[in-house]
Amino acid sequence: MTGCPECGAPAEPHSCEELFHVVLALDHSRRPPRGPLHGVTVSCFLLQHPSRLPAPDRARTWAILHAYVNEGLTAVTRLTEGMRRANSHQNRAAALPDIVTGVPTPPLGPTPTAFSVTINDVAQDGTFPAVGFPERVNAWATATVAGWRSQ
């Protein structure tokens, strides 16, 4: 069985990209337990699949995970609402900051290629069951941050 070259997850029965599309559809319902964790799941996926993440966007994605791991979902909600306001069509003159105040800059070393928890683990059977979803996302976020910090 082959694995994902970016995160190390098994590539079968579902690829990371297929699983990402499933969780995005569930996230966009905005219903708990998945909807409130949308920013965290996207950040985990992008930091574990950095070929999809333009270098200038890494700081914001890292800030979301840093806020979640260290301060919880309330901090993420506050941070993402601020980012959303700054990115609003009504606020076109404002630029999104490259560095978020109080958050260490993301590691710039080599990209990790294996993580102890991946989207495959969060998906379980490919359906992202609601029971235990927040706990699995928490483990995914923690593993993502640890993977990057160990580089």
N, C-alpha and C positions, 0 to 999 in steps of 0.2 A: 504494500500500500504506500502510495506517495503522500507526502505532506506538503502543506503550504510552505513555499520558500521564504515567506516573510514572517510568519508567526509560529510555524511548526505544527499547526493543527492537522489532523488527518484530512485529506482532500476528498474522502468519500465517507458516507454516501452523499454528503452535500459539501460543495466548496464554500470557502469563507464568503465569497461574493454572494452566493445564493442565500446563505444564512443572513448576511447583512441586509439583503432586500426584504427578507421575511421580517426581521426585527424592526426595520424601518416602517413597514406597513403597520405593524402592531403599535409602534411608538406614535405614529401619526394619528392614531385614534384618540390620543391624549388622555386615555383612561388609565387609571392605576391598574397594576403596578408598573406597567411599561412606560406610559406616556411621560410621567414626571422624570424618568431616568434617561430620556432621549439624549440630552447633551452628553451624559456620561457614556452611554453605549456608543455614540458616534465617536467620541474622543478615544475610547478604548480601541475601537476598530481602526481608526486612522493611525494611532500611534503604534499599533501592531502591524499595520500595513502602510508604512510610510511612503511607499511609491505613489500613493494616492493623496498625499498631504504636501502641498507646496511648502517649502522651507519657511516662508514668512508667516504661515498659519500655525506653525508648530507651537509658538509661545501661547497663543490663545487656547489651543487644544490642551496643552500641558497645564495651563492655569485651571481649566475646568476640572481635570483629574486631581490636581493638587488640592483644590478647594474641597472636592468631594471626599478624598481620602482623609484630609486633615480636619475638615469642619462639617462635613455632611451635606445632605441635599439642600438644606436651606441656603447655605453659602453658594452652592452651584446655581440655584434659582436666582439669587440676587445678582450673581456675576453674569449669567446668560441674559437676564432681563436688561442689564446695563449694556451688554454687547448688542442686543437686539435694537435697543433705542439708538445706539450710535450708528447702527447700520440701516436705520429707517430711511425711507425715501424723503421724509420730512426733515432729515438731518444730513443731507448729502455733503455738506461742507465739513462735517466732522469725520476724522479718520479713526479707524479702529486702532487702538494702541498695539504696538508690537510686543510690549512688555506690560504685564499687569502688576500694578503696585502691590508689593508685599509677597509676590510669588517668585521663587527662585527661577532663573532662566532654565529652559529645558536643556538636558544634556546634549552636547554637540558631538560626542564621540561616535564610535561605530554603532550602526543600527543593530539592535538585538534581532536574532532570527529564531528564537525559541522562548516561549513564555510558559509558566506553570499553569496558567488558566487562559483559555482562548475563547473565541466566539462559539466554537464547537461545544465547549463545556457548558456555556450559558444556554445554548440551544437545547441541550440534552437530546431529545429525539427529533430535533429539527423544528419543533413548534414553539419553543420558548415558553414552556408551561408557566402560568402565573404563580403557582405555588412555589415559593422559594426563589422567585426571580430576583427580588432585591438583594438577597444574600449572594446569589451567583454573580450579579453585577458588581457587588462590593468586592468579591474575591477576584473578579476580572480586573477591576480598577487597581486593586492593590498589587496584583501580579504585573500589570502593565507598568506601573510606576517603579516597582522593584526591578523589573527587567531593564528599563532604561537607566536606572541609577547604578546598576551593576556593570555597566559598560565603561 
